[in-house]
Amino acid sequence: AGAAGLVAARELRRENIDVTVFERGNEVGGTWVYSGARQVGQGEEEERAYHIHSSVYDTLRVNLPREIMGYSDYPFASS
């Protein structure tokens, strides 16, 4: 779903539109969810392998205030 998908779903629900959100991984957050897992497989097996793509990495730190990165009705925790 990612950040944009979650906001879009929220706004559609506010307009009383039924929404189904899909997430490829086990956690909500899309590209913002870090996983140390690696893609496996070669050749034909690679076609069936789970392709992992994320722009984040283990030590990523953002330099934006929490107030900008959070949602107005679901802000980041202060710690």
Secondary structure, 3 states (H helix, E strand, C coil): CHHHHHHHHHHHHHCCCCCCCCCCCCCCCHHHCCCCCCCCCCCHHHHHCCCCCCCCCCCCCCCCCHHHHCECCECCCCC
